Amino acid sequence: MDVRSTEIELRALMVAGLDGDAAAHKALLARLSGHLRAYFKGQLIRIGQGPVEAEDLMQEVLMALHARRHTYDRSQLFTPWVYGIARYKMLDYLRRTKASIRDLPIEDAEAVIADDDAEGIESGLDLERLLAQVSPKMREAIQYVKLDGLSVREAAARSGMSESAVKVSVHRGLKALALLVSKGSRS
């Protein structure tokens, strides 16, 4: 799900929807449905499931987003919030359908089990919490370069920053994160 590349647009639609713009909310759900459908199809193909299950999961995420939209913090990035909902819905699906996982070829089982790793999910949530404590500019630069694996040039093009601003933001952001982690380990 490559929603991050359209963070600004999706966030603007979400905020407008929260402010009562029904057309913006409808547009947001329509835009997200394509991204979510592709995300779930990619995840589910590994366990032998198809488009019907992907469609169901996509609908579950959209319903959860609609029902819980009031919990979205406008000061935060929007796409990590959506990713969190999608990950939890995928994990719930895997827990509900453990019987289908038993039928997997052994070489595919490891990938599915890795997705059901609670420790990995917790560390991902920890990372999200840490990133929320640095400036949006630093957070975006770190997300693009260090987490998404984009080049500095690609990150600059997506974010609208210069290449040197991306490099500085990544460097300062990582330094700030290291300081936050070291403070947390002393507590």
TORVEX-129538 format. One line per 4 residues: number of its first residue (from 1); their letters; for each residue x, y, z of C-alpha. Coordinates in steps of 0.5 Angstrom, whole numbers, plus 500, padded with zeros to 3 digits. Example, Ala and Ser with C-alpha at 12.3 -4.5 7.8 and 13.67 -1.06 7.14 Angstrom:
2
1 = as = 525:491:516 | 527:498:514;
***
This chain:
187
1 = mdvr = 500:500:500 | 504:506:497 | 499:511:501 | 505:515:504;
5 = stei = 507:518:497 | 500:522:497 | 500:523:505 | 499:531:504;
9 = elra = 493:530:499 | 490:524:504 | 491:528:510 | 488:534:507;
13 = lmva = 482:530:505 | 481:527:512 | 481:534:516 | 476:536:511;
17 = gldg = 472:530:512 | 473:531:520 | 471:539:519 | 464:536:516;
21 = daaa = 466:536:508 | 462:530:506 | 465:530:499 | 472:530:502;
25 = hkal = 470:524:506 | 467:520:500 | 473:522:496 | 478:519:502;
29 = larl = 475:513:502 | 475:512:495 | 482:513:494 | 484:509:500;
33 = sghl = 480:503:498 | 485:502:492 | 491:502:496 | 488:498:501;
37 = rayf = 485:493:496 | 492:492:493 | 496:492:500 | 491:486:502;
41 = kgql = 492:482:495 | 499:482:496 | 499:480:503 | 494:475:502;
45 = irig = 497:471:496 | 502:468:500 | 497:464:504 | 493:462:498;
49 = qgpv = 487:467:499 | 485:471:494 | 481:478:492 | 475:476:496;
53 = eaed = 478:476:502 | 482:482:500 | 476:486:499 | 473:484:506;
57 = lmqe = 479:486:509 | 479:493:505 | 472:494:507 | 473:492:515;
61 = vlma = 479:498:515 | 474:503:511 | 469:502:516 | 474:502:522;
65 = lhar = 477:508:519 | 470:511:519 | 467:509:525 | 474:512:529;
69 = rhty = 475:518:525 | 474:522:531 | 480:519:534 | 485:521:529;
73 = drsq = 490:527:532 | 490:532:526 | 497:534:529 | 500:527:526;
77 = lftp = 501:524:520 | 495:520:517 | 498:514:513 | 501:511:519;
81 = wvyg = 494:511:523 | 491:508:517 | 497:503:516 | 496:501:524;
85 = iary = 489:500:522 | 490:495:516 | 496:491:520 | 491:490:526;
89 = kmld = 486:488:521 | 491:483:517 | 493:480:524 | 486:479:526;
93 = ylrr = 484:475:520 | 490:471:520 | 488:469:528 | 481:468:525;
97 = tkas = 484:463:519 | 489:459:523 | 486:453:519 | 488:455:512;
101 = irdl = 495:457:515 | 496:449:516 | 495:448:509 | 501:452:507;
105 = pied = 507:449:503 | 513:450:509 | 517:455:505 | 511:460:505;
109 = aeav = 509:459:512 | 515:462:515 | 513:469:511 | 506:468:514;
113 = iadd = 509:467:521 | 513:473:521 | 507:477:520 | 504:475:526;
117 = daeg = 510:477:530 | 507:481:536 | 514:483:538 | 515:486:531;
121 = iesg = 508:489:531 | 510:492:538 | 517:495:536 | 513:498:530;
125 = ldle = 509:502:534 | 515:504:539 | 518:507:533 | 512:510:531;
129 = rlla = 511:513:538 | 519:515:537 | 518:518:530 | 512:522:533;
133 = qvsp = 516:526:538 | 521:529:532 | 519:535:527 | 514:533:522;
137 = kmre = 520:535:517 | 525:530:520 | 520:524:521 | 518:525:513;
141 = aiqy = 525:525:511 | 527:519:516 | 521:515:513 | 522:516:506;
145 = vkld = 530:515:506 | 531:510:512 | 524:506:512 | 522:506:505;
149 = glsv = 529:506:502 | 528:512:497 | 534:515:495 | 535:522:498;
153 = reaa = 534:525:491 | 527:521:491 | 525:523:498 | 527:530:496;
157 = arsg = 522:530:490 | 516:527:494 | 517:532:500 | 519:538:496;
161 = mses = 525:539:500 | 532:540:497 | 537:534:497 | 541:537:503;
165 = avkv = 535:539:507 | 533:532:507 | 540:529:509 | 540:534:514;
169 = svhr = 533:532:517 | 535:525:517 | 542:526:520 | 538:531:526;
173 = glka = 532:526:526 | 536:520:528 | 541:524:533 | 534:526:536;
177 = lall = 531:519:536 | 538:516:539 | 537:522:545 | 530:520:546;
181 = vskg = 532:512:546 | 538:514:551 | 533:518:556 | 528:512:555;
185 = srs = 533:507:557 | 535:511:563 | 528:511:566;
***
